[in-house]
């Protein structure tokens, strides 16, 4: 219901000047109160106030996207609606004063500011989550605070902290105090102390859970206040764990230890405290993916017909595995005599449910795409795929993992590098891949040297077949490729192309681009509809005649998969 006030508040979007939207951080100058004369002349035609709305209970509404300025989806008992923007805002974000003093940081004032799209990630001094968009900022100390956190009541004494036996008292002054729970000296974080025990804890570390399950380990782990005097390595970041401070350990595995902050990362822990919850059997230890009907005959849970085991001695590129969408080459595979469904023997063994290091929730194997086209975008390698997919079954989580990326586990042994690789870098780090020389969105790194590899390169076949070469081609990258070499298919000089990854035959000196060997869309099935990032719809074709057709855009012959839209044919998405 609506409520009339003696005054209205200015829409938060009007307080944020648009010309500073790309800046790192800039102060907000406009008062929260709606006063038209305070606006600049170029804004007066568009200025508007917000309409306050309240609920009759404390149940959270079904609101998509959360607050329009701070992006937080948690609301209290009231919120504001701007009828012109059609956006909702926290009460705290609308009524936020320009400056505040806060007990967690009493030395300086906090200035209401806006963090631009190019600003680096910073944590809120109260809750530890990323502080973005509209925030309070101390420019002297580079301390940040959410508007919603800034108005919460501050407990000066915590009687029953989870991490300590005695009450803890707020220590407001900044000092060089290392937290006994996480072992970190975090600048600009509120700290609580026990003077009797010389114990120190950050405000967000006081309530660290005792027992949790993380994506990087197959057992539960529990919090311990200190470790034995040995050298430990964190099971997430692979760095040294100081035994004098708190950590998480596994009771079943004597050598598994994790930093507190690493264990509680949102991409590692699902946020569920398991203390007092009975430990059921591991949900990933489910029944197998197929039933054995007879010798060489199985019934897979994702196919309704019996599958017969066959042995392939030649590479047949007209047959594709329904799971990984790669051609059926030498080795064992299963085939359906009724409908032609084909799957590699190793792909048929993919488990129904897994716990993967890249996601905090268990994943379920499926063939159905939520897009309705039979294709999906993998959230690890960001390639469009058309085979089996591991999906997160939670309705609030849209995570899809291709079976190739799901096969990447720690430690990951890549044939082109002598040391094992790990998913050890912190979220947000985007180093350059040493293979393709592109920015890594999901990096694998070596803890013994500085080698870094993106998961997209890590899941490329190390060896591949080319129809005009009787030998296997091996993946090659970087300085090993001579600029005088040229691609066997497109006949371009390798030094003139952006990609730094190739396939190479050491016997015949044959060199091919990845796209020239496999096609631009490597893991999509023929005959399927495909939606690209711009929602353009294409059909993926194989050979449409005895010879390859000409691309209607570049006028060259189509070498790989053919993309058809309306009455036109193109050789790639670039030409489409």
C-alpha positions in Angstrom: 0.0 0.0 0.0 1.1 3.6 -0.6 1.8 6.1 2.2 1.9 9.9 1.8 4.9 11.8 3.2 5.4 15.5 3.8 8.3 15.3 1.4 9.5 13.0 -1.4 12.9 11.6 -2.1 14.9 12.0 -5.3 15.2 8.9 -7.5 18.7 7.5 -6.8 19.3 7.3 -10.6 19.0 11.1 -10.7 21.6 11.5 -7.9 24.1 9.7 -10.0 25.4 11.9 -12.8 25.5 9.9 -16.1 28.7 11.5 -17.4 30.7 9.8 -14.6 29.3 6.3 -15.2 32.6 4.9 -16.4 34.8 6.6 -13.8 36.5 4.5 -11.1 34.7 6.3 -8.2 33.0 9.7 -7.9 31.2 11.4 -5.0 27.4 11.9 -5.1 26.5 15.6 -4.6 22.8 15.6 -4.6 20.7 15.4 -1.4 18.3 12.5 -1.1 15.4 15.0 -0.7 13.5 15.9 -3.8 14.2 19.6 -4.5 13.9 20.4 -8.2 15.8 23.7 -8.0 19.0 21.8 -6.9 19.2 19.9 -10.1 21.2 21.1 -13.1 19.4 22.6 -15.9 20.0 19.7 -18.2 18.4 17.3 -15.7 15.3 19.3 -14.7 13.2 18.0 -17.6 13.8 14.4 -16.5 13.9 14.7 -12.7 11.4 12.7 -10.7 10.8 11.5 -7.1 10.1 8.0 -5.9 7.0 6.6 -4.5 7.3 4.8 -1.1 5.6 1.4 -0.8 5.4 -0.9 2.2 4.5 -4.5 2.8 2.2 -5.7 5.6 4.6 -8.4 6.7 8.3 -9.3 6.7 8.2 -11.9 3.9 10.4 -11.0 1.0 8.7 -10.3 -2.3 9.3 -12.0 -5.6 11.6 -9.2 -7.0 13.8 -9.9 -10.0 17.2 -8.2 -10.0 17.1 -6.6 -6.6 17.7 -3.0 -5.8 18.4 -1.0 -9.0 21.5 0.9 -7.6 23.2 -1.5 -5.2 22.1 -4.8 -6.9 21.4 -6.5 -3.6 18.3 -8.6 -3.7 17.7 -8.7 0.1 14.9 -6.4 1.2 13.5 -5.5 4.6 9.9 -4.6 5.4 9.8 -1.7 2.9 11.1 -0.4 -0.3 10.7 2.4 -2.8 9.4 2.3 -6.3 10.1 4.9 -9.0 7.1 4.8 -11.3 9.0 6.5 -14.2 12.1 4.2 -14.1 9.9 1.2 -13.1 12.7 0.3 -10.7 12.8 -0.6 -7.0 15.3 0.6 -4.4 16.2 -0.1 -0.8 14.9 2.4 1.7 18.6 2.9 2.8 19.7 3.6 -0.8 17.0 6.2 -1.3 17.3 8.0 2.0 21.1 7.7 2.2 22.7 11.0 3.5 25.8 12.4 1.7 28.2 11.8 4.6 28.1 9.5 7.7 30.3 8.6 10.7 30.5 4.9 11.5 31.7 3.0 14.6 33.7 0.5 12.5 35.7 3.4 11.1 35.5 6.4 13.5 38.7 8.2 12.2 37.1 9.7 9.1 33.8 10.5 7.4 32.3 8.2 4.8 31.2 10.0 1.6 28.3 8.6 -0.4 29.8 7.7 -3.8 29.2 5.7 -6.9 31.7 3.1 -8.1 31.9 3.1 -11.9 31.9 0.1 -14.2 35.7 0.2 -14.5 36.3 0.3 -10.8 38.2 -2.7 -9.3 36.4 -5.0 -6.8 36.5 -3.9 -3.2 34.9 -5.5 -0.2 32.5 -4.0 2.3 34.1 -3.3 5.6 31.0 -4.7 7.4 29.9 -7.8 5.6 32.9 -8.7 3.4 30.9 -8.9 0.2 31.8 -6.9 -2.9 30.9 -3.2 -2.6 29.7 -1.9 -6.0 27.6 0.8 -7.5 26.2 3.2 -4.7 28.5 2.8 -1.6 29.9 4.8 1.2 33.6 5.5 0.8 36.5 6.7 2.8 39.0 8.0 0.2 41.8 8.4 2.7 41.8 4.7 3.8 40.1 3.2 0.7 37.4 1.7 2.9 34.0 0.9 1.5 30.6 0.1 3.0 27.2 -0.8 1.6 24.4 1.7 2.2 22.4 -1.1 3.8 25.2 -2.2 6.1 25.9 1.4 7.2 22.5 1.8 9.0 22.5 -1.6 10.8 22.9 -1.5 14.5 26.4 -2.3 15.8 26.9 -4.8 18.6 29.7 -3.4 20.8 29.8 -6.7 22.7 29.2 -10.1 21.3 28.3 -12.5 24.1 28.4 -15.9 22.3 30.6 -15.8 19.3 30.9 -19.2 17.5 34.7 -18.8 17.3 35.6 -18.2 21.0 34.5 -19.2 24.5 34.4 -15.6 25.9 32.5 -12.4 25.0 34.2 -10.2 22.4 34.4 -6.4 22.5 34.5 -4.1 19.5 37.9 -2.6 18.9 37.1 0.4 16.7 40.6 1.9 16.1 42.5 0.5 13.1 45.5 -1.5 14.3 47.9 -4.1 13.1 45.8 -7.0 14.5 45.8 -10.4 12.8 42.6 -12.3 13.1 42.9 -15.5 15.0 40.2 -17.1 12.9 41.3 -16.4 9.3 44.9 -15.5 10.0 44.7 -12.3 7.9 45.5 -8.7 8.6 42.6 -7.1 6.7 42.8 -3.3 6.5 39.7 -1.3 7.2 37.8 -4.2 8.7 36.0 -4.0 12.1 37.7 -6.1 14.7 36.5 -7.6 18.0 38.9 -8.7 20.8 39.0 -10.7 23.9 41.5 -9.0 26.2 41.6 -11.9 28.6 42.9 -14.3 25.9 44.6 -11.9 23.5 42.1 -13.2 20.9 41.2 -11.2 17.8 38.4 -11.8 15.3 37.0 -9.8 12.3 33.3 -9.1 12.6 32.5 -11.5 9.7 34.8 -14.2 11.0 33.1 -14.4 14.4 30.3 -16.4 12.9 32.3 -18.7 10.7 30.5 -22.1 10.4 31.9 -25.1 12.2 31.1 -27.9 9.7 30.7 -27.4 5.9 30.9 -29.2 2.6 32.9 -27.5 -0.2 33.2 -28.2 -3.9 37.0 -29.0 -3.7 36.8 -32.0 -1.4 34.6 -35.1 -1.3 34.2 -35.1 2.6 32.9 -32.6 5.0 35.5 -30.3 6.6 35.4 -28.7 10.1 36.8 -25.6 11.7 39.8 -25.9 14.0 41.4 -23.1 16.0 45.0 -24.1 15.2 47.0 -26.9 13.5 49.9 -29.0 14.5 53.3 -27.5 13.9 53.7 -28.8 10.4 53.8 -27.2 6.9 50.4 -27.3 5.3 49.2 -26.4 1.8 45.6 -25.0 1.3 43.4 -27.4 -0.7 41.9 -24.4 -2.6 44.6 -21.8 -3.3 47.6 -24.2 -2.8 49.4 -21.6 -0.7 50.9 -22.2 2.8 48.6 -22.4 5.8 49.9 -20.9 9.0 49.1 -23.5 11.8 48.9 -20.8 14.5 45.6 -19.6 13.1 42.2 -21.1 12.3 41.6 -23.4 9.3 39.3 -26.1 8.0 40.4 -29.7 8.1 39.0 -33.1 7.1 38.7 -35.7 9.8 38.9 -38.5 7.3 41.9 -37.2 5.3 44.8 -36.3 7.6 46.5 -34.1 5.0 43.6 -31.9 3.8 43.6 -28.3 5.1 41.9 -25.2 3.8 42.3 -21.5 4.7 39.1 -20.1 6.3 38.6 -17.4 3.7 39.2 -19.9 0.9 36.7 -22.4 2.3 34.0 -19.7 2.6 34.3 -18.4 -0.9 31.0 -18.3 -2.7 32.3 -20.3 -5.6 33.6 -23.0 -3.2 30.9 -23.2 -0.4 27.2 -23.4 -0.8 26.5 -21.3 2.3 25.0 -24.2 4.3 26.1 -24.9 7.9 26.1 -28.6 8.6 26.7 -28.7 12.3 24.1 -31.0 13.8 23.0 -32.3 10.4 23.4 -36.1 10.0 26.0 -37.0 7.3 24.2 -39.0 4.7 25.9 -40.9 2.0 27.7 -38.8 -0.6 25.0 -37.9 -3.1 27.5 -38.3 -6.0 27.9 -42.0 -5.1 24.7 -42.9 -7.1 23.9 -45.8 -9.3 25.8 -46.2 -12.5 24.9 -44.4 -15.8 23.9 -47.7 -17.5 22.7 -51.2 -16.9 24.6 -54.2 -18.4 22.0 -56.2 -20.4 24.5 -58.8 -21.7 28.1 -59.0 -22.8 28.7 -55.9 -25.0 25.1 -54.6 -24.6 24.0 -51.8 -22.2 21.0 -49.6 -21.6 22.1 -46.0 -20.9 19.8 -43.9 -18.6 19.8 -41.1 -21.3 18.7 -43.3 -24.2 15.7 -45.6 -24.5 17.2 -48.3 -26.7 19.9 -50.9 -26.1 23.4 -50.0 -27.2 25.9 -52.4 -28.8 29.6 -52.2 -28.2 31.7 -51.9 -31.4 35.3 -51.3 -32.2 36.3 -48.6 -34.6 39.6 -48.9 -36.5 39.2 -45.9 -38.8 38.2 -42.3 -38.0 34.7 -41.8 -39.3 33.9 -38.1 -39.2 30.3 -38.7 -40.3 29.6 -40.3 -36.9 29.6 -38.1 -33.8 29.5 -39.1 -30.1 26.2 -37.8 -28.7 28.0 -36.9 -25.4 31.1 -35.0 -26.4 30.2 -34.4 -30.1 33.6 -35.4 -31.3 34.0 -37.8 -34.3 34.1 -41.6 -33.7 37.8 -42.5 -34.3 39.9 -45.5 -33.2 38.6 -47.2 -30.1 35.5 -48.6 -28.6 32.1 -47.0 -28.8 28.4 -48.0 -28.4 25.9 -47.7 -31.2 22.1 -48.1 -31.2 21.0 -50.4 -34.0 17.5 -48.9 -34.0 18.2 -45.2 -34.3 22.0 -44.7 -34.9 22.7 -43.1 -31.5 26.4 -43.3 -30.9 28.6 -42.7 -27.9 32.2 -43.3 -27.0 32.7 -46.1 -24.4 34.5 -43.6 -22.1 31.7 -41.1 -22.5 29.1 -43.7 -21.6 30.7 -43.9 -18.2 30.1 -40.3 -17.2 28.4 -40.4 -13.8 24.8 -39.2 -13.3 25.7 -36.8 -10.5 29.0 -35.1 -9.7 30.5 -32.5 -7.4 32.8 -30.3 -9.4 35.5 -27.9 -8.3 34.0 -25.1 -10.5 30.6 -25.0 -8.7 29.5 -25.2 -5.1 26.3 -27.3 -5.8 26.1 -30.9 -7.1 25.5 -31.2 -10.9 23.3 -33.6 -12.8 24.0 -35.1 -16.2 21.3 -34.3 -18.8 20.7 -33.9 -22.5 18.0 -31.3 -22.4 18.9 -27.6 -22.9 17.0 -24.8 -21.3 17.2 -22.8 -24.5 15.1 -25.4 -26.4 17.6 -25.6 -29.3 19.6 -28.6 -28.1 22.6 -26.3 -27.5 23.9 -24.5 -24.4 26.8 -22.3 -23.5 29.3 -23.9 -21.1 29.9 -21.7 -18.0 33.6 -22.8 -17.8 34.9 -22.5 -21.4 32.1 -20.3 -22.7 31.8 -22.4 -25.9 28.5 -23.3 -27.4 28.0 -27.1 -27.0 25.5 -29.6 -28.1 26.3 -32.8 -26.3 25.6 -34.0 -22.7 25.6 -31.3 -20.1 26.0 -31.3 -16.3 23.3 -28.9 -15.0 22.7 -27.4 -11.5 19.2 -28.6 -10.5 18.6 -25.6 -8.3 16.0 -23.2 -9.7 18.0 -20.1 -8.6 21.2 -21.3 -10.3 21.7 -21.4 -14.0 25.0 -23.3 -14.3 25.8 -25.5 -17.2 29.0 -27.5 -17.6 30.1 -29.3 -20.7 31.3 -32.9 -20.2 34.8 -32.1 -21.4 35.1 -29.3 -18.8 33.5 -31.6 -16.2 36.4 -34.0 -16.8 38.9 -31.4 -15.6 39.8 -32.2 -12.0 42.6 -31.4 -9.6 45.4 -32.1 -10.2 45.0 -31.8 -13.9 47.7 -33.4 -16.0 48.2 -31.7 -19.4 50.4 -33.6 -21.8 52.1 -30.4 -22.9 53.3 -29.4 -19.4 55.5 -31.3 -17.0 53.8 -30.2 -13.8 50.2 -30.7 -12.6 47.7 -27.8 -12.9 45.2 -26.5 -10.4 42.2 -24.2 -10.1 44.0 -22.2 -7.5 43.6 -18.6 -8.5 41.1 -16.3 -6.7 37.8 -15.4 -8.4 38.1 -12.3 -10.6 41.7 -13.0 -11.6 42.0 -13.0 -15.4 45.6 -13.8 -16.3 46.8 -14.4 -19.9 46.8 -18.0 -21.1 50.3 -19.1 -22.1 48.8 -21.3 -24.9 46.3 -19.1 -26.8 47.5 -15.7 -25.4 44.0 -14.7 -24.5 42.5 -13.6 -21.2 41.6 -16.6 -19.0 38.1 -16.6 -17.6 38.6 -20.0 -16.0 42.4 -20.4 -15.5 44.4 -23.5 -14.5 47.8 -22.6 -13.0 50.9 -24.4 -12.1 52.1 -23.9 -8.5 55.7 -24.9 -9.4 56.2 -22.5 -12.2 54.3 -19.5 -13.7 52.5 -21.6 -16.4 48.8 -20.7 -16.8 46.3 -22.3 -19.1 42.6 -21.5 -19.8 40.2 -24.4 -19.5 39.2 -23.8 -23.2 42.7 -24.8 -24.3 43.0 -27.5 -21.6 40.0 -29.4 -23.1 41.1 -29.3 -26.7 42.2 -32.8 -27.9 45.9 -33.1 -27.5 46.1 -35.2 -30.7 43.7 -35.1 -33.7 43.3 -36.6 -37.1 43.4 -34.8 -40.5 42.0 -36.5 -43.5 45.0 -35.7 -45.7 47.6 -36.9 -43.2 48.1 -40.5 -42.1 49.8 -39.4 -38.9 48.2 -37.9 -35.8 48.5 -34.1 -35.4 49.6 -32.7 -32.0 48.6 -29.4 -30.4 51.3 -26.7 -30.6 51.5 -23.1 -29.4 53.6 -20.1 -28.9 57.2 -19.7 -30.0 57.3 -23.3 -31.4 55.4 -22.1 -34.5 57.5 -20.5 -37.2 56.0 -17.4 -38.7 56.9 -18.8 -42.2 54.5 -21.7 -41.6 51.1 -21.7 -43.3 47.8 -23.4 -42.7 47.2 -26.4 -45.0 43.5 -25.5 -45.3 43.1 -21.8 -45.4 46.6 -21.2 -46.8 47.2 -18.2 -44.5 50.5 -17.4 -42.9 50.3 -18.5 -39.2 52.0 -15.2 -38.2 49.2 -13.2 -39.8 46.4 -14.6 -37.6 45.4 -13.8 -34.0 45.3 -17.3 -32.7 48.5 -18.8 -31.2 47.4 -22.4 -31.1 47.7 -24.9 -33.9 47.8 -28.6 -34.8 51.1 -29.9 -36.2 52.3 -33.1 -37.8 56.0 -33.6 -37.0 56.5 -36.1 -39.8 54.9 -34.2 -42.7 55.3 -30.6 -41.3 51.6 -30.1 -41.8 50.1 -27.2 -39.8 46.4 -26.3 -39.3 44.4 -23.7 -37.4 42.0 -25.2 -34.8 39.0 -23.8 -36.6 40.3 -25.1 -40.0 40.7 -28.6 -38.5 37.5 -28.8 -36.4 35.3 -25.9 -37.7 34.4 -22.7 -35.9 31.8 -24.4 -33.7 33.6 -27.5 -32.6 31.0 -29.0 -30.2 27.7 -28.5 -31.9 25.8 -31.2 -33.7 24.9 -31.1 -37.4 21.2 -30.5 -38.2 20.6 -28.5 -35.0 19.3 -24.9 -34.7 21.8 -22.5 -33.1 21.3 -19.2 -31.4 24.3 -17.0 -31.2 24.9 -14.2 -28.6 22.8 -11.7 -30.7 19.9 -14.2 -30.8 20.5 -14.9 -34.5 19.1 -18.3 -35.5 21.1 -20.6 -37.8 21.0 -24.2 -38.8 24.2 -26.2 -38.8 24.6 -28.3 -41.9 27.1 -31.0 -43.1 27.9 -31.5 -46.7 25.0 -30.2 -48.8 26.4 -31.5 -52.1 29.3 -33.6 -53.4 31.5 -30.5 -53.3 31.7 -27.8 -50.7 29.5 -24.7 -51.4 30.7 -21.2 -51.6 30.0 -18.8 -48.7 27.6 -16.1 -49.7 29.6 -13.5 -47.7 33.3 -14.1 -48.3 32.8 -16.1 -51.6 35.3 -18.8 -50.3 34.4 -22.5 -50.1 33.0 -23.6 -46.8 35.7 -25.7 -45.1 34.0 -26.8 -41.9 30.4 -26.8 -40.6 28.0 -24.8 -42.8 25.7 -22.2 -41.3 22.3 -21.7 -43.0 19.9 -18.8 -42.4 16.9 -18.2 -44.6 18.2 -18.7 -48.1 21.9 -17.9 -47.4 24.9 -20.1 -46.6 27.9 -18.9 -44.7 31.2 -20.6 -43.7 31.4 -19.1 -40.2 29.6 -16.9 -37.7 31.9 -14.1 -38.7 30.4 -14.2 -42.2 26.9 -14.6 -41.0 
